[in-house]
Amino acid sequence: MRSKVAMAIAAHPDDIEFMMAGTLLLLKQAGWTIHMWNLANGHCGSATLDTDEIVRKRWEEAEQSAKIAGAILHLPLVQDLAITYDPLLLARVTGVIRQVKPNILFVPSLQDYMEDHSTTARLAVTAAFARGMRNFQTDPAALAWEGECMIYHALPFGLRDGMRKRIYPELYVNVAQVHQKKIAMLEQHSSQKDWLDVSQGTGSYIAQMVAQDREVGGLSGAFPLAEGWRRHSHLGFSAEDVDPLREILGGGCRYNEAYAATLDESL
């Protein structure tokens, strides 16, 4: 029997570590095979290094992070700011998803401050939707796969969309027990601390992530450190109301009743 597979797809090296890694580590502990994939190579992530140098360094950092997680790491496809929703890139993303066959797919928020992030989400969702379409040709060529694939969207960085609106999760996942390993994964991306200080004025790189997980944990009303998730529609992906994270993590996963109430609101 094939082992259960979870895959995290993000835009840039270190995005997974910021927003998704804790939940991914919990699934690894539960016996799942985990994959990490950044679509862009991070070539813009330096104020001092040239393209070849920073791309090499960021790949090495991603490799070390994936090694700590015990994850399978996939090669990026494009440079930063080149994540566009087009048929050629969609065919490449779909080809990898068909090969990996993820039962759970973690993707960025569809609402985010950065276009690379939200476009990555759109590509990953459509690629997963096309996983079983035999007439959709992928690159590399891969046989269609019709297994269930439940998609969870991470929260946006800063917990707000590009118009400053607060984004609340549907599910809170307690990541306290794996948080030191999550920190260790993010620490591998040493090239990014100085870059973010220069480009975005974020201050302490690690502290920013910890503060965000504490804030999400506080919103949960139950966990000291948490990651937040929203489920994508089941249509085209799985049976109705499938929620494997809640099944796997049990008490480590808390449902946001306030979010649930908004799903039934009518205009």
NORDAJO-V646763 format. One record per residue. RES is the residue in one letter. OMEGA is omega in degrees with one decimal (NA if undefined). Layout:
BEGIN
RES OMEGA
RES OMEGA
END
This chain:
BEGIN
M 179.9
R 178.4
S 177.4
K -173.1
V 172.7
A -179.4
M 174.6
A 177.5
I 179.1
A -177.1
A -170.1
H 171.9
P -179.2
D 177.0
D 179.3
I -177.5
E 179.9
F -164.4
M -167.9
M -165.1
A -178.5
G 179.8
T 177.9
L 178.8
L 177.9
L 177.1
L 175.5
K 177.7
Q -178.5
A 175.1
G 179.9
W 168.2
T -176.2
I 179.5
H 175.8
M -177.5
W 173.5
N -174.8
L -179.9
A -174.1
N 177.0
G -172.0
H 179.0
C -172.3
G 175.9
S 174.9
A -174.7
T -175.6
L 176.0
D -171.7
T -176.8
D -178.3
E -176.4
I 177.5
V 177.7
R -177.9
K -177.4
R 175.1
W 178.5
E 177.6
E 178.8
A 177.6
E -179.7
Q 178.0
S 179.7
A 177.9
K 177.3
I -178.4
A -172.4
G -175.1
A 171.4
I -176.0
L -179.4
H -177.8
L 174.8
P -176.7
L -172.2
V 173.7
Q 175.5
D 179.2
L 177.1
A 174.8
I -177.6
T 179.7
Y -179.5
D -173.9
P -177.0
L 179.8
L 177.1
L 178.8
A -179.9
R 178.4
V 179.6
T 179.2
G 179.5
V 179.6
I 177.2
R 179.2
Q -177.2
V -179.2
K -177.2
P 172.6
N 174.8
I 178.3
L 176.6
F -177.6
V 178.2
P 174.4
S 174.2
L 175.4
Q -174.6
D -179.4
Y -174.1
M -175.1
E 177.6
D -177.9
H -176.3
S 177.7
T 173.8
T 178.0
A -179.1
R 178.9
L -177.5
A 179.5
V -179.3
T 177.7
A 177.2
A 178.1
F -177.5
A -174.2
R -176.5
G -178.7
M -172.1
R -178.9
N 174.4
F -175.6
Q -178.4
T 178.8
D 5.4
P 179.2
A 179.8
A 179.8
L 177.3
A 179.6
W -173.0
E 179.2
G 178.1
E 179.4
C -179.7
M -176.6
I 174.1
Y 176.5
H 175.3
A 172.2
L 175.6
P 174.7
F -175.2
G 176.5
L 178.7
R 176.8
D -177.2
G 177.4
M 175.2
R 179.3
K -179.4
R 176.7
I -179.4
Y -179.1
P 170.2
E -177.8
L 172.1
Y 178.0
V 179.5
N -177.6
V -174.7
A -174.1
Q 180.0
V -170.6
H 177.7
Q 176.9
K 175.4
K 176.5
I -179.9
A 177.3
M -179.1
L 179.7
E 179.5
Q -177.8
H -174.6
S -178.7
S -172.1
Q -179.7
K -178.7
D -179.0
W -179.1
L 175.5
D -178.3
V -169.9
S -173.8
Q 177.7
G -173.0
T -177.2
G -177.1
S -175.8
Y -178.3
I -178.8
A 179.3
Q 179.0
M -179.5
V -180.0
A 179.8
Q 178.5
D 175.7
R 179.5
E 178.3
V 176.0
G 177.7
G 177.7
L -179.1
S -176.7
G -175.5
A -170.4
F 178.3
P -179.9
L -175.1
A 165.9
E -178.3
G -175.9
W 170.3
R 179.9
R 170.5
H 174.8
S 179.0
H -172.5
L -178.7
G -174.6
F -173.2
S 172.4
A -177.0
E 174.2
D 174.0
V -179.5
D -174.4
P 179.4
L 179.2
R 179.2
E -175.2
I -171.3
L 175.3
G -178.1
G 176.8
G -179.2
C -176.6
R -179.8
Y 179.1
N -176.5
E 179.1
A 177.4
Y -179.4
A -178.3
A -178.6
T -178.7
L -177.6
D 178.9
E 177.8
S -179.6
L NA
END
